[in-house]
């Protein structure tokens, strides 16, 4: 299933839980430097688009485009791997939590490099599977996530494709953007179906794995087992769970 097809299926309530997290947005916007014209690739409903710059969005899913707010910047129906713009059309191109859906992430990144002098990408380091063991949700309840990473490019390969440097991004405990790892200190959130519908991982692992994970987590929260296993998280203000910025 392509990313457009996936989000046309699961994206109807995306704006309920997926919002701009200002502390992460500040990192992304700072990485854009002095860019005045910005292309947002895989733009979704428009989160993380800087309001003080001239932004053009690209989004392949019709359902996601339809949820962009009134007055949002222009949005083009296109895929990252074939951007309909001339070389060096923009000062910068950005992509936020999207390249894991692209059919060919390397090609998409090279397209971003072609159309812009600067590239900023928020993504996840899946090349070191240690992060699967660090995050209790994948370690204890949803090991199927490992299967989603098979044959995907490593972070090193992604960075090398555009000559990018890599910076870690910590997740604040009260992150307002409900991506997969956002509720690392608020486990009860994963019991909420609206939260899960806003994260593609749950659709990709399938309903059987999802329901097994939810039932197990609910039982462990009720029994206190989750708290016993994860007592080291209580005093953390932010967690390192493999999120990265690529800056080229």
C-alpha angles and dihedrals in degrees: 000000000000121000090252092053092046094053093041084060103041105019101084094104097030095121091057094074107009111083137144113283102213097209092053092040089057090058092049095046093047089053089056087068115188095342112143099181115051132183114207108204118201086011099173112184094344106269116157095020105141111239095208096060138067101260131188117188132211120198128159097197115088091201092054092046089052091057095056109117124256109275094024119150120273112287124204123205103233144114125251093239092063111031113186096224137102122254114286093004093147138042090227142004121207134189123188122199093328113097093084086069097051118107090224112017094181092055091047093051091049089051089053089050090050096053099039139042092221130038127198120183130179109204145134131267102233095160092087107057089198087094088065088061094043094056110070094209094062095033098051107019115017112034089153088084087080089066091059090062098057114123094002118134117265122243089251091055092048093050093045092053091067102020093250132167118224127230126183119236119205120213114232114228091240097044109166095204106084101215119149099279097033097101097052090132096033103058095167088070090072089065089065111094092207089059092050094047089059092060121070094208092076093054091046097052090050136237097283094056091042095053093044090052093047094048092048092048092048091052093048093049091051094047096043093242093121091054092049092050095046106034089127090070097061097084098039118108093191137013135215105225102156102278113149144182118220110203122186 
